[in-house]
Amino acid sequence: MIGTLNSSKKDAAIIGGGISGLLAAHTLIQLGYEVSLYESTHRLGGLIKTEKSDFGISEKAANSVLASVPVIDLFNELRTELCPVQKGSNKKYVLRGGVPRTLPLTVTELFATIGKAFFSRSDGQASLSMKDWALKHLGAAALNYLIDPMLKGIYAAEPQQISVSAAFPKLVVPKGHSLISGLAFCHEKKKSKRGPRAQMMAPRGGMEALVNALESSIKPKLRELKLGYTALNLPKASNVVICVPAYAAAAFFRTEEQNDLANALEQVHYTPLITSTVFYHRKEVSRLPMGVGILFPSIEKRNLLGILCSSDSFPGRVTDPSLLRSFTVLLGGTARGDIMNLDDERVSFVIREELEKLFQVKAPPIHINNHRWTKAIPIYSSQIEKVWEVARATWCAQPGKILFGNYTGQVSIRGLIEEARELLIE
Ligand SMILES: Cc1cc2nc3c(=O)[nH]c(=O)nc-3n(C[C@H](O)[C@H](O)[C@H](O)COP(=O)(O)OP(=O)(O)OC[C@H]3O[C@@H](n4cnc5c(N)ncnc54)[C@H](O)[C@@H]3O)c2cc1C
């Protein structure tokens, strides 16, 4: 979140009814503000949508949330049940040599990685890409088989595109420190702030349950809710919270002739992505391991970014778990924009081909649900930090002018919830 509230005046206009806009509305209502919310489509939730079929549910975007204390507090407040990963399904895999492995490094690589993490000292370079950071502090094996797949899972982007300070500021190693001594040094300073480790969870019934709960909570209390309303200008209110993607926010500042901010916002690039939920009879996919999912590093040169084992992870993802399993397959990303040009039939073919080669899945899925995002996830490059700087120095410098969305510092639902709830304690 960039900017601060103008708490002397208790009215607020929020543009954008995705999860960021809903969280902002929920929090501001709790703080006693009169809130108006404007959303260009005819539904709330933005990217988040859970679709039902005869075989089970599929998520268009977010599948789960890391349940930190503020996340659990919000779900409790909304009386919405969060389910942990099902017993026996919490393994996470990385593909290596075509085989899913829970520990993708060899013993020698593991020792070399630990050695680097202990002894390789930072020269204090301000902004490193995740690739340079990993090579410096962990080595090539960890870059290829830990960092690269992790970044695919979060951003569907490549390690050289992601800036450590933008995406993982806690991993910036202070000058003269190694990764391990740097982490110990920072944790020592922030000891009091650490809570229990966040667990991966999902609302029963899918992510849209969170949207529905927020909607039910705020709807009766909103001063105004306009759906199907595309805001073209900034509304007149003491507090304006812009919760639309960066490219849509740029349009407001172009109209307002705030060209520096408009230009900066237009430089936020997004990953192209296809998510495809496939439903299978259990017996056809017995070679796919039970777990949370499998990430595919670039070095493996496969056509998929990863596979989430949706029905293994959370209850209620398939109508009959004794007969069916569902998986959400991720394709595309910044390195494989070519996949976005394939039609649905070709996408299904690519998925089937990969599942057959890797896991001997011979039969076609009984149901498949594809979603295409030309602009899915903002890329946390060094460019995005410049956008934050320009925003802080210009429009957001005035109280009551706030930018809030998955490009303003936190890409995950957990991060967005935590930022919104920070307002309650400020
Ligand atoms: C495929 C995929 C998988 C993901 N998986 C996870 C996950 O498992 N866990 C996790 O934590 N996160 C995940 N994420 C990230 C998370 O889903 C997003 O970061 C989050 O949903 C973004 O919400 P938002 O409100 O910032 O943006 P959006 O959802 O894009 O909402 C913006 C809203 O603004 C509206 N709007 C735009 N312009 C205007 C205008 N001019 N006037 C009025 N309204 C306007 C849009 O219609 C939209 O409703 C995933 C994302 C994707 C794409």
The ligand as a Tripos MOL2 file, in Angstrom:
@<TRIPOS>MOLECULE
LIG
   53    58     1     0     0
SMALL
NO_CHARGES

@<TRIPOS>ATOM
      1 C1         -3.2940  -17.4750  -11.9100 C.3       1 LIG1
      2 C2         -3.0550  -16.8000  -10.5960 C.ar      1 LIG1
      3 C3         -2.8530  -17.5650   -9.4590 C.ar      1 LIG1
      4 C4         -2.6590  -16.9490   -8.2160 C.ar      1 LIG1
      5 N1         -2.5070  -17.7320   -7.1090 N.ar      1 LIG1
      6 C5         -2.3940  -17.1530   -5.9000 C.ar      1 LIG1
      7 C6         -2.4000  -17.9580   -4.7140 C.ar      1 LIG1
      8 O1         -2.5400  -19.1860   -4.7630 O.2       1 LIG1
      9 N2         -2.2890  -17.3300   -3.5180 N.ar      1 LIG1
     10 C7         -2.1750  -15.9670   -3.4160 C.ar      1 LIG1
     11 O2         -2.0360  -15.4550   -2.3030 O.2       1 LIG1
     12 N3         -2.2260  -15.1860   -4.5210 N.ar      1 LIG1
     13 C8         -2.3420  -15.7430   -5.7470 C.ar      1 LIG1
     14 N4         -2.4340  -14.9500   -6.8740 N.ar      1 LIG1
     15 C9         -2.3700  -13.5030   -6.7150 C.3       1 LIG1
     16 C10        -3.7140  -12.8810   -6.3120 C.3       1 LIG1
     17 O3         -4.7850  -13.6390   -6.8170 O.3       1 LIG1
     18 C11        -3.7970  -11.4620   -6.8440 C.3       1 LIG1
     19 O4         -2.6330  -10.7520   -6.4990 O.3       1 LIG1
     20 C12        -5.0100  -10.7060   -6.2840 C.3       1 LIG1
     21 O5         -6.1890  -11.4330   -6.4900 O.3       1 LIG1
     22 C13        -5.0760   -9.3330   -6.9710 C.3       1 LIG1
     23 O6         -6.1710   -8.6250   -6.4720 O.3       1 LIG1
     24 P1         -6.3800   -7.0840   -6.7930 P.3       1 LIG1
     25 O7         -7.6190   -6.6760   -6.1330 O.co2     1 LIG1
     26 O8         -5.1310   -6.3300   -6.4490 O.co2     1 LIG1
     27 O9         -6.5070   -6.9760   -8.3800 O.3       1 LIG1
     28 P2         -7.6970   -7.4780   -9.3280 P.3       1 LIG1
     29 O10        -8.2060   -8.7810   -8.8770 O.co2     1 LIG1
     30 O11        -7.1450   -7.3750  -10.7150 O.co2     1 LIG1
     31 O12        -8.8480   -6.4050   -9.1200 O.3       1 LIG1
     32 C14        -8.8710   -5.1520   -9.7410 C.3       1 LIG1
     33 C15       -10.3130   -4.7680   -9.9930 C.3       1 LIG1
     34 O13       -10.3590   -3.4480  -10.5120 O.3       1 LIG1
     35 C16       -11.3850   -3.3860  -11.4890 C.3       1 LIG1
     36 N5        -11.1120   -2.2130  -12.3370 N.ar      1 LIG1
     37 C17       -10.1160   -2.0260  -13.2280 C.ar      1 LIG1
     38 N6        -10.2080   -0.7940  -13.7830 N.ar      1 LIG1
     39 C18       -11.2810   -0.1950  -13.2220 C.ar      1 LIG1
     40 C19       -11.8800    1.1000  -13.3770 C.ar      1 LIG1
     41 N7        -11.3880    2.0190  -14.1940 N.pl3     1 LIG1
     42 N8        -13.0080    1.3840  -12.6550 N.ar      1 LIG1
     43 C20       -13.5310    0.4740  -11.7820 C.ar      1 LIG1
     44 N9        -13.0000   -0.7590  -11.5980 N.ar      1 LIG1
     45 C21       -11.8710   -1.0840  -12.2990 C.ar      1 LIG1
     46 C22       -11.2610   -4.7260  -12.1960 C.3       1 LIG1
     47 O14       -12.4400   -5.0630  -12.8910 O.3       1 LIG1
     48 C23       -10.9810   -5.6710  -11.0330 C.3       1 LIG1
     49 O15       -12.1700   -6.1960  -10.4810 O.3       1 LIG1
     50 C24        -2.6330  -15.5420   -8.1240 C.ar      1 LIG1
     51 C25        -2.8350  -14.7620   -9.2690 C.ar      1 LIG1
     52 C26        -3.0530  -15.3700  -10.4990 C.ar      1 LIG1
     53 C27        -3.3160  -14.5200  -11.7140 C.3       1 LIG1
@<TRIPOS>BOND
     1     1     2 1
     2     2     3 ar
     3     2    52 ar
     4     3     4 ar
     5     4     5 ar
     6     4    50 ar
     7     5     6 ar
     8     6     7 ar
     9     6    13 1
    10     7     8 2
    11     7     9 ar
    12     9    10 ar
    13    10    11 2
    14    10    12 ar
    15    12    13 ar
    16    13    14 ar
    17    14    15 1
    18    14    50 ar
    19    15    16 1
    20    16    17 1
    21    16    18 1
    22    18    19 1
    23    18    20 1
    24    20    21 1
    25    20    22 1
    26    22    23 1
    27    23    24 1
    28    24    25 2
    29    24    26 1
    30    24    27 1
    31    27    28 1
    32    28    29 2
    33    28    30 1
    34    28    31 1
    35    31    32 1
    36    32    33 1
    37    33    34 1
    38    33    48 1
    39    34    35 1
    40    35    36 1
    41    35    46 1
    42    36    37 ar
    43    36    45 ar
    44    37    38 ar
    45    38    39 ar
    46    39    40 ar
    47    39    45 ar
    48    40    41 1
    49    40    42 ar
    50    42    43 ar
    51    43    44 ar
    52    44    45 ar
    53    46    47 1
    54    46    48 1
    55    48    49 1
    56    50    51 ar
    57    51    52 ar
    58    52    53 1
@<TRIPOS>SUBSTRUCTURE
     1 LIG1         1 GROUP 0 **** ****
